[in-house]
């Protein structure tokens, strides 16, 4: 479940702090494979050790659903939520740049940011995948590590809104994350509304080196 390689990393045995919360968000937003399912009790214990907060409450409620739902239903919910709906995709640069050449540059910049912090970008996954970005935030600390989350705050709010609109339990995980980030201004909230209506910029070139993105027949609802 670890996405970024480093000699020292956050573990569930560490003190309950901001890094532990970000690490938990990273893990819970990954595909529910056998390893993640086997760790459900450990995850619940880790959440219980977090300081009392709205974020801990949100993750606790999420893990009730996550612990009580059958594996096949969890897998289906994850794919339907994050892989088949662009509005709740977990690839953050899409919301800021759409499918444009600017997105390609943003992906390269993220990779460089990880390397400068002494981390190795994951193989087979884009660097803007939200679980990767959250793990970077946990490992690199608030000043450096959380900068990408702050940069993509409007995109995070769009994902969060889409998850609430669809009634997805994963909205609770985004709630936990967003409560720990700066709130949106009125202008930023208006921009989120505009983005939900119009969608990100479109330009179907310049992304080949960064791996497959989404099915181009999909649109923002």
Secondary structure, DSSP 8 states (H G I E B T S, - for coil): ---SB-SS---TTS-SSHHHHHHHHHHHTS---HHHHHTHHHHHHHHHTS-SSHHHHHHHHHHHHHHHS-HHHHHHHHIIIIIS-GGG-SBTHHHHH-BSHHHHHHHHHHHHHHHHTT-B--TTS-TTBHHHHHHHHHHH-HHHHTHHHHHTHHHHHHHHHHHHHHT-TTHHHHHHHHTTS----HHHHHHHHHHHHH-S-B---S-GGG-----TT----
